[in-house]
Amino acid sequence: MKKKLLFVIPSLALGGAEKSFVNLLNALDFEKYDAEVFLFVKSGEFLPLLPKQVKLLPISEDFATFSLPFLKSVFTFSKKGRLDLALYRLLFVLANTRARNASVSEQITWKYLKNFFPRIQGNYDLAIGYLEKSSNYFITDRVSASQKIGWIHTDLKALDLDFAFEEKYLKKLDKIITVSENLVDKLQTYFSEIKEKFHCIENINSAKIINELANQPQEAILKNDEAFNIIFVGRLVKEKALHIAIEALELLLKKNINARLYLVGEGNKRPELQKMVQEKNIGEKVVFLGVQSNPYPLVKAADLFLMTSVFEGKSIALEEAKILKKPIVITDFSTASEQITDGKTGLIAEMNALSVAEKIEKLYRDQDFKNEIINNLSQEKLGNEDEIEKLNSILNEKITSPDKIKLKTKLVYSFNRILKKLIKLKILETSESIDLLIHHEFSLARYGDGELNIMMGGNIHFQEYHPDLAKRLKQILLNYNDKTNLKIGIPLAINTVKEYKPVVKKFWNMNMDTGRFHWIKYCGIYKQYLNASLTRCYIDYLDKTKSKLWFENIMLLWKDKKVLIVEGENSKLGVNNSLFSNAKSIDRVVTKSENAWDKYFDLFTDTLSRAGEYDIILASLGPTATILANDIAQKGFRIVDIGHLNLEYNKYIADYGENPGSLILKEETCHSQIICKIL
């Protein structure tokens, strides 16, 4: 029996997601599936490309009325007696004015917008929202289906949207598809509670179809005047940063390079870009071709494909340019290296005009290198029609009933709550933990919820999962000997949250409902631990009267001592406060603020080579600091993982002020203390 599918997407206007949607539908096996499509607006250049087997559902008449100019829309609804919809139209406008950007607008106006759409009637096996935000909200609120799948094509962080709002809807989906493994990792970091829902299916490109279309006659053609033709295909919007492309072209022209830039597509930045071209007096060298239903002959005829985006999910236009064996220059957006091997299948430039111009000039002047790029592209397997098999696998998975999922979740929660009553780990309280460090020459490695998340295969916001990192974190915890000079800290919240603020209690209770078993498994019940949260000694507490003493005692660790700080380059511990004012001297080794584990070998080697020159080493590098503290302590040197202490102290002095006469560390002094950069 065929499965009944419903796909939802706002329109089929020219865009990467819309193109990949049409490619996906054309790759579906219609002997296995009945497919229906609901569009918010029945329009777009790709509309004629829908397979004939797909049923296009009628659009909403109420939404069509909503889309009229505001006053006309309100008047029409009122005339029909739909005062409720007239009110929603007004509230939509008012809410829209409060939004800080288009993404947030789409979120906060949805509660009004959804009332203009009917509930889709039909017993669907699967409903698929093919574009982030509204499509996913729609299948959640307006569709009944056995399973619901959302699609995300870009890095949500780059959209600057409200993550709490987005998470509320993503949690209601059964699965969430995104278009690259890099995006899977990012989304799992942003939404760690539902990380198991994310899967990767790349945008589908058919090399056969693209090559056939590239050989068709084209009304718009490139000028035949010996110019070096550079082409961009996509939307003329902020994210594409096309001002960089125009500025790069200007730099090339100043070097007497006969180049011309063709921009294929439309968008709200076109007037601004045209004005920029006019002001630079290079109108003859920049050609706005608008939307082209078949841009492939133009790409094929060009000398170089250019993309200056600030961010991309996985660019379809870029993959198509590779299929057409075009030399490529792109900027270093987060997924750039997933699509281009720098120097082999294209060039990756820094995100500025000078770097882009330099990369283009290299391909312009070095014909042998350009031919090498083309040859390398010829050797690659391009086109990925087989990605449809991943979707088939998901579509044909046996659906676990919501009741079974709820039962499993309830059992996990109940088991961890029983463990809380039966087993207490030996964790010293904050005051005891700090006192132990003050009165002995102990080192400290700290484990928190982030370290456990890495151990369980997840990411955290400044450190992506790495199997070697997870393995080391597990080994150190399992092999811990509490009789040595290295002490390990774990969260006191494993045992109790009685002193925390309500919101913090809620966080830790939810965390321990799934994690307490793992803490007990890795730690055991006989070893003594310090409270890892001793470095979070202010913000989380309901009663903050002890915090002043805690800070004063922690600062005794480095009083009159030579200190080496190992930190991320953006951390700048102690800047604009007096946290380290009592130290004899401070030097710093700085490394990457994100994914510091990538530099661990160099970091450990350098720190070890310097360790004998200092009385104490302080580390603040997330999970990497945990490993570093263990390894340096094993070599006989004192090191303390101080984690979030600087952030806590900044909040403390913001509320209560510094002690009178305190010596405040200036940023320029911090820079002068850096003796090594490992980036």
Number of C-alpha atoms within 10 A of each C-alpha: 6 11 15 17 21 26 22 22 22 19 18 23 17 19 20 19 25 21 20 18 21 18 21 19 20 18 18 18 12 15 9 13 18 17 23 17 18 21 18 19 17 17 13 15 17 17 15 11 13 18 16 9 14 17 14 16 13 12 15 17 12 16 19 15 19 21 13 12 9 15 11 13 21 21 15 18 19 15 11 10 11 14 15 11 24 22 14 20 24 16 15 18 14 12 16 18 10 12 16 11 13 12 16 21 19 17 20 17 20 17 14 17 20 17 16 17 16 14 14 17 10 12 14 20 19 23 28 27 28 26 23 21 22 21 22 27 24 24 27 21 14 15 22 18 21 15 19 22 24 29 23 25 21 22 20 20 12 11 14 13 20 15 13 10 12 18 14 11 17 22 14 16 21 19 20 26 25 26 21 22 18 18 25 22 20 19 24 22 21 18 21 17 13 18 20 13 20 21 22 20 17 24 26 24 24 18 19 12 11 19 16 11 15 18 12 11 10 15 9 12 13 17 10 7 8 9 16 16 22 24 25 25 27 21 22 22 16 13 15 19 19 24 18 21 24 23 19 21 26 22 18 20 16 9 10 9 16 16 20 25 23 22 22 20 21 19 13 11 17 18 11 12 18 16 12 16 20 13 10 12 11 16 15 10 18 20 18 15 16 17 18 17 12 17 20 23 22 22 26 19 16 22 19 24 26 26 25 25 22 16 20 18 24 26 24 22 21 24 20 20 23 24 22 22 23 26 27 28 26 25 24 19 17 16 19 22 15 11 17 19 12 16 15 16 24 26 24 23 23 14 17 17 21 17 16 27 22 15 20 25 17 13 21 17 11 11 11 10 16 23 14 17 22 20 15 14 21 16 9 12 9 18 19 14 17 13 17 20 13 13 18 14 10 15 17 12 9 8 12 11 11 12 9 10 11 11 12 12 14 12 12 15 18 14 15 18 17 12 16 18 9 8 15 15 19 18 23 20 16 20 18 14 19 21 13 15 19 16 10 10 15 17 25 26 28 28 24 19 16 17 23 20 17 22 22 16 13 22 25 23 15 15 23 21 19 16 13 11 21 19 13 15 22 18 12 18 19 13 10 19 14 14 9 11 17 25 24 27 24 26 23 22 23 23 17 14 18 11 14 19 14 13 10 17 18 13 12 19 18 12 15 21 21 16 20 22 19 15 19 15 11 17 22 17 14 10 14 20 22 27 27 26 24 27 22 20 22 24 17 17 19 13 12 14 10 13 19 15 12 18 20 11 16 20 17 17 22 22 16 14 16 16 24 25 23 27 23 23 19 11 18 17 25 20 19 14 20 20 24 22 18 16 16 13 16 19 19 24 20 24 25 19 17 17 21 23 24 17 14 18 11 14 22 16 11 14 19 16 9 11 19 12 10 16 17 21 27 24 26 25 29 27 28 24 27 27 22 26 27 24 18 21 23 14 10 13 21 23 29 27 30 25 26 18 22 21 16 19 24 18 14 19 14 11 9 9 11 17 9 6 7 12 15 15 18 13 14 9 10 17 13 11 16 17 11 15 14 15 14
